[in-house]
């Protein structure tokens, strides 16, 4: 006997609480295999294909493309335990429930989202397709006389009545919650007072319709009517939340210095001329940066506000800012302190390409301890970057351009770069921050300084 099981949006890990449907990969009536991807969603961190742990026939989908769903909201329902494309016929078989349970077990993988730390199968809520005789139709209470032909009057739910309000779907309930609408005051036009989406939209329109009043001055209405409203969600919403939290919690300060990068550029040219994979400027700066952090470990830390403690982190996981069509993301290179410039260049290239393609995983975007921000690619010299919470510092690098510079006592044209360090003033004072930045600048100007410790 077939059973209809509900598959909900799983916990995607890394503290993500919602996702936006980008593209459905199946339609109602399609036969799906166990762990077959059924929908592509976009979280605040990555694009993810969500596999369904059930095998069977898709009977319903919840949400159109572009809809944002919270974790735990229904995604789709699947009829399992019957031949593909064949509806299960109801019957009085006493062993039907056991057979259905066995079928469900054989059609369930236990996986929710492969690769995101999901556990084995949890207790499942099963929804059994109701038998045909169980469908209840509204009938008159008496048989005398013809049935009335008047339209059904919407049934409002009493504002003080206990229990949940009957709503047709979680999406409709979310719509009302997001708009601040009390569902207990909405009359439902569905069977037995069930609240439909049209009922909620009608109530919102009635509520938002301005009441007749004295004509207001045109100038007072102009600001409300003008401008385009763009929802803060997806990557843009995550960036907004993180930057706002950083500005709220972290007392940051910035120092900067100009450096002569001519010797660094010459060293890079010599490395690339020797053959092998090309070494990027970003990889050389990253190598300098992680070496400086070994001398100034205060900047590779985080603040535990609840315990009022500074946590010094043992390893350097280096994040780097990357601009993509979806917005700003910060991929992370693991264990950057033990990597060579060639290895760092390879990871930077791989992660940058994944960021542009939108295929970074949440694991690629979390766990950083320090961030390198090369805003010189935008053609600017300086900036005061916002720290990537909960890290303690960020090194910014401007463009490298020819400028007049005093070199060996004479005026010359040199390749000059501006370096800026934004740091959490709770983890160190200006002396430590200045010492770190000065050491980075010394290594940029004289790369041979690194040879003393290699």
C-alpha positions in Angstrom: 0.0 0.0 0.0 1.4 3.4 -1.0 2.2 6.0 1.6 2.7 9.7 1.0 5.7 11.0 2.8 6.6 14.6 3.3 10.2 15.7 2.7 11.1 18.9 4.5 13.9 21.4 3.8 16.8 19.8 5.8 19.2 21.6 8.0 22.0 22.6 5.6 24.5 23.1 8.4 26.7 26.0 9.4 23.8 27.7 11.2 21.8 28.3 8.0 18.1 28.8 8.8 16.5 29.4 5.3 17.1 28.9 1.6 15.6 30.2 -1.6 14.3 27.8 -4.3 16.4 28.5 -7.4 15.3 25.6 -9.7 13.1 22.6 -9.4 14.7 19.4 -10.8 11.5 17.3 -10.7 7.8 17.8 -11.5 4.7 16.4 -10.0 4.2 12.9 -11.3 7.9 12.3 -11.8 9.4 9.1 -10.5 12.5 9.8 -8.2 15.1 7.5 -7.0 16.6 7.4 -3.5 19.0 10.3 -2.9 18.2 11.9 -6.3 18.6 15.7 -6.3 15.1 17.2 -6.5 15.6 20.9 -6.1 18.5 23.5 -6.3 18.4 26.0 -3.5 20.5 29.1 -2.7 21.6 29.7 0.9 23.4 32.6 2.3 26.6 30.8 1.6 26.3 28.6 -1.5 24.1 26.9 -4.1 23.1 23.4 -3.0 21.3 20.6 -4.8 19.1 18.9 -2.2 18.6 15.1 -2.6 15.4 13.4 -1.5 15.8 10.4 0.9 12.7 8.7 -0.5 12.1 6.8 -3.7 8.7 7.0 -5.4 6.3 9.3 -7.2 6.3 13.1 -6.6 2.8 14.0 -5.6 3.2 17.7 -4.7 5.7 20.5 -4.6 5.7 23.4 -2.1 6.9 26.8 -3.3 7.7 28.3 -6.6 11.1 29.2 -7.9 12.3 32.3 -6.1 10.4 31.4 -2.9 12.3 31.6 0.4 11.6 28.7 2.8 12.7 28.2 6.4 14.5 25.0 7.5 11.8 22.4 8.3 9.2 23.7 5.8 7.8 21.1 3.4 9.6 20.8 0.1 7.6 18.0 -1.6 5.6 14.8 -1.0 6.5 11.4 -2.4 4.3 8.4 -2.7 6.4 5.4 -1.8 5.7 1.6 -1.5 3.9 1.2 -4.9 4.9 0.6 -8.4 6.1 3.7 -10.2 3.3 5.5 -11.9 0.6 3.3 -10.4 -1.7 4.5 -7.6 -2.1 2.2 -4.7 -5.6 0.7 -4.5 -7.1 0.8 -1.0 -8.0 -2.5 0.5 -8.9 -4.2 3.8 -5.6 -6.2 4.0 -4.8 -6.6 7.6 -1.1 -6.7 6.9 -1.2 -3.6 4.8 0.4 -1.3 7.4 3.3 -3.7 8.0 3.8 -4.0 4.2 3.7 -0.3 3.8 6.2 0.2 6.6 8.5 -2.3 5.0 8.1 -0.5 1.7 8.9 2.8 3.3 12.0 1.4 4.9 13.2 0.0 1.6 12.5 3.3 -0.1 14.3 5.5 2.4 18.1 6.1 2.5 18.5 7.8 5.8 20.4 10.7 4.2 19.1 14.2 4.2 21.9 16.2 2.6 25.0 14.3 1.7 28.2 15.9 2.9 26.6 18.3 5.5 26.9 16.2 8.6 23.4 14.8 8.7 22.8 11.9 11.0 21.0 8.6 10.3 17.2 8.5 9.9 15.3 10.2 12.6 11.8 9.4 13.7 9.7 10.0 10.6 6.2 11.5 10.4 4.2 9.6 7.8 1.2 10.9 6.1 -1.0 8.2 4.7 -3.1 9.0 1.6 -6.7 8.9 2.9 -9.1 6.2 1.7 -11.8 7.5 -0.7 -14.6 6.9 1.8 -12.7 9.0 4.4 -13.2 12.2 2.3 -15.7 14.3 4.2 -18.0 16.5 2.2 -20.1 19.2 3.9 -23.8 18.0 4.0 -27.0 19.6 5.2 -28.0 18.7 8.8 -31.6 18.0 7.6 -32.9 16.2 4.5 -36.1 18.2 4.2 -36.2 20.7 1.3 -33.6 21.4 -1.4 -30.1 22.3 -0.5 -29.5 26.1 -0.3 -27.7 27.7 -3.2 -26.2 30.7 -1.4 -22.4 31.0 -1.6 -20.3 29.8 1.3 -19.7 32.6 3.9 -16.0 32.8 5.1 -15.8 31.6 8.7 -13.6 33.8 10.9 -11.6 32.3 13.7 -12.3 33.8 17.1 -9.5 36.0 18.2 -9.3 34.3 21.6 -10.0 30.7 20.5 -7.3 28.2 21.6 -5.4 25.9 19.3 -3.7 26.4 16.0 -5.4 28.3 13.2 -6.2 26.1 10.2 -4.1 27.3 7.3 -3.7 25.6 3.9 0.1 25.6 3.9 3.2 26.8 5.9 4.0 29.3 3.1 0.7 31.0 3.7 1.4 31.0 7.5 4.8 32.5 6.8 3.4 35.2 4.5 1.1 36.3 7.3 3.8 36.2 9.9 6.2 38.2 7.8 3.6 40.8 7.2 2.5 41.0 10.8 -1.0 39.7 10.2 -3.0 38.0 13.0 -4.4 34.8 11.4 -7.1 34.6 14.1 -8.7 37.7 12.6 -8.7 36.4 9.1 -12.0 34.7 7.8 -11.2 31.5 6.0 -13.1 30.7 2.8 -12.0 27.1 2.6 -13.7 24.0 3.9 -14.6 24.3 7.6 -13.0 27.8 7.8 -9.6 26.8 6.3 -7.6 29.9 5.5 -6.4 30.1 1.9 -3.7 32.2 0.4 -6.3 34.4 -1.2 -7.8 35.0 2.2 -4.5 36.3 3.5 -3.8 38.4 0.5 -7.3 39.9 0.7 -6.8 40.7 4.4 -3.5 42.3 3.8 -4.9 44.4 1.0 -7.8 45.5 3.2 -5.4 46.3 6.1 -2.9 48.2 3.9 -5.6 50.2 2.0 -5.4 53.7 3.3 -8.5 54.9 5.2 -10.4 57.9 3.7 -8.9 61.0 5.2 -8.3 64.6 4.4 -6.0 65.0 1.3 -2.4 65.1 2.4 0.1 67.4 0.8 1.7 65.8 -2.3 5.2 66.5 -1.0 4.5 64.3 2.1 3.5 61.3 0.0 6.3 61.5 -2.5 9.1 59.9 -0.4 6.9 56.8 0.3 6.0 56.3 -3.3 9.4 56.8 -4.8 12.3 54.3 -4.9 12.7 50.6 -5.6 12.6 48.1 -2.7 15.1 45.2 -3.0 14.8 42.4 -0.4 17.9 41.8 1.6 18.2 38.0 1.3 20.5 35.3 0.0 24.2 36.4 -0.2 23.3 40.1 0.0 21.3 39.5 3.2 24.0 37.4 4.8 26.7 40.0 4.0 24.4 42.8 5.5 23.9 40.8 8.7 27.5 40.0 9.1 28.8 43.5 8.5 26.2 45.0 10.8 27.2 42.6 13.5 30.8 43.4 13.0 30.2 47.1 13.3 28.0 46.6 16.3 30.3 44.3 18.3 33.8 45.1 17.3 35.6 48.3 18.3 37.8 48.5 15.2 40.7 50.8 14.2 42.7 51.1 11.0 46.3 51.9 10.3 48.0 52.1 6.9 51.3 52.5 5.2 52.7 52.9 1.7 55.3 50.3 0.6 57.7 50.0 -2.4 56.7 46.7 -4.0 59.2 46.9 -6.8 61.4 44.1 -5.4 58.4 41.9 -4.7 57.3 42.3 -8.3 60.8 41.5 -9.6 60.9 38.4 -7.4 57.5 37.2 -8.7 58.7 37.7 -12.3 61.8 35.6 -11.6 59.7 32.8 -10.0 57.4 32.6 -13.0 60.3 32.8 -15.5 61.7 29.6 -13.8 58.8 27.6 -15.1 56.0 25.7 -13.2 52.7 27.0 -12.1 52.4 30.8 -12.1 52.6 32.5 -8.7 50.1 35.3 -8.2 50.8 38.5 -6.3 48.0 37.5 -3.9 49.8 34.3 -3.1 53.0 36.1 -2.2 51.1 38.6 -0.1 49.3 35.7 1.6 52.7 34.0 2.4 54.0 37.3 3.9 50.8 37.7 5.8 50.7 34.3 7.5 54.4 34.6 8.4 53.7 38.0 10.0 50.9 36.4 12.0 53.4 33.9 13.5 55.2 36.9 14.9 52.1 38.7 16.0 49.6 35.9 17.1 47.4 38.4 18.8 45.8 39.2 15.4 45.0 35.5 14.7 42.4 35.3 17.4 38.8 35.9 18.3 36.9 37.3 21.3 34.5 35.1 23.3 32.1 37.9 24.5 30.1 35.5 26.8 33.2 34.4 28.7 35.0 37.7 28.3 38.1 36.0 26.9 40.4 36.4 24.0 40.9 33.1 22.2 44.3 32.7 20.5 43.8 30.3 17.5 46.5 27.7 16.8 46.3 27.6 13.0 45.9 30.2 10.3 42.9 29.6 8.0 43.2 32.5 5.6 40.1 34.0 4.0 40.3 36.2 0.9 37.6 38.5 -0.4 36.2 37.5 -3.8 33.7 39.5 -5.8 31.2 37.3 -7.8 28.0 37.8 -9.8 26.1 36.7 -6.6 27.9 39.2 -4.4 30.9 39.3 -2.1 32.1 36.0 -0.7 35.1 35.0 1.4 36.5 31.6 0.6 38.9 30.1 3.1 42.3 28.4 2.5 42.8 25.9 5.3 46.2 25.7 7.2 47.6 28.5 5.2 50.5 28.9 7.6 52.1 25.6 6.4 51.6 26.2 2.7 54.0 27.3 0.0 53.3 30.2 -2.3 52.8 27.8 -5.1 50.2 25.8 -3.1 48.4 29.0 -2.0 48.3 30.2 -5.6 46.6 26.9 -6.7 44.0 27.1 -3.9 43.3 30.8 -4.6 42.7 30.0 -8.3 40.5 26.9 -7.6 38.3 28.7 -4.9 38.0 31.8 -7.0 36.7 29.8 -10.0 34.2 27.9 -7.7 33.0 31.2 -6.3 32.3 32.6 -9.8 30.5 29.4 -10.7 28.5 29.4 -7.5 29.7 26.0 -6.5 31.4 26.8 -3.2 30.2 24.6 -0.3 29.5 26.0 3.2 32.7 24.4 4.3 34.6 26.5 1.8 33.2 29.7 3.3 33.5 29.2 7.0 36.2 28.7 9.6 38.5 31.6 8.6 40.8 33.2 11.3 42.2 36.2 9.3 41.2 37.8 6.0 43.2 39.2 3.1 41.3 41.8 1.0 42.8 42.7 -2.3 40.7 45.7 -3.3 43.4 46.9 -5.7 41.6 44.8 -8.4 39.0 47.5 -8.4 41.5 50.2 -9.3 41.6 51.9 -5.8 44.5 52.7 -3.6 43.1 52.5 -0.1 40.1 51.5 2.0 39.1 50.9 5.6 37.6 47.4 5.4 35.1 46.0 7.9 36.4 43.0 9.9 34.9 39.7 8.9 33.2 38.7 12.2 34.2 36.9 14.4 37.8 37.4 13.3 40.1 40.0 14.8 41.8 41.7 11.8 41.9 42.1 8.1 44.7 43.2 5.8 43.8 45.4 2.9 45.9 45.7 -0.3 45.5 48.5 -2.8 46.6 48.6 -6.4 50.3 48.5 -7.3 51.1 51.5 -9.5 54.2 53.4 -10.6 54.7 56.5 -8.4 57.5 58.9 -7.5 59.6 57.4 -4.6 62.8 58.2 -2.9 65.0 55.2 -3.5 68.6 55.1 -2.2 68.6 58.8 -1.7 67.3 59.7 -5.2 63.9 60.3 -6.7 62.8 57.4 -8.8 59.6 55.8 -10.2 58.8 52.7 -8.2 55.9 50.2 -7.9 54.1 51.5 -4.8 51.2 49.8 -2.9 49.2 51.0 0.0 48.6 48.5 2.8 45.9 48.9 5.5 45.2 46.9 8.6 41.8 47.0 10.4 42.0 45.3 13.8 39.8 44.6 16.8 41.2 47.0 19.5 40.1 44.5 22.2 42.7 41.9 21.2 45.7 44.3 21.0 46.8 47.9 21.1 48.1 50.1 18.3 51.7 49.0 18.9 51.0 45.4 18.0 48.9 46.3 15.0 51.6 48.8 13.8 54.3 46.3 14.3 52.4 43.7 12.2 51.8 46.1 9.4 55.3 47.4 9.4 56.7 43.9 9.2 54.4 43.1 6.2 55.6 46.3 4.5 59.3 45.4 5.1 58.7 42.0 3.5 57.0 43.6 0.5 59.9 46.0 0.1 62.6 43.4 0.8 61.4 39.9 0.2 64.7 38.5 1.3 63.7 39.3 4.9 61.6 36.1 4.7 64.7 34.1 4.0 65.9 34.5 7.6 63.1 32.3 8.9 62.5 29.9 5.9 
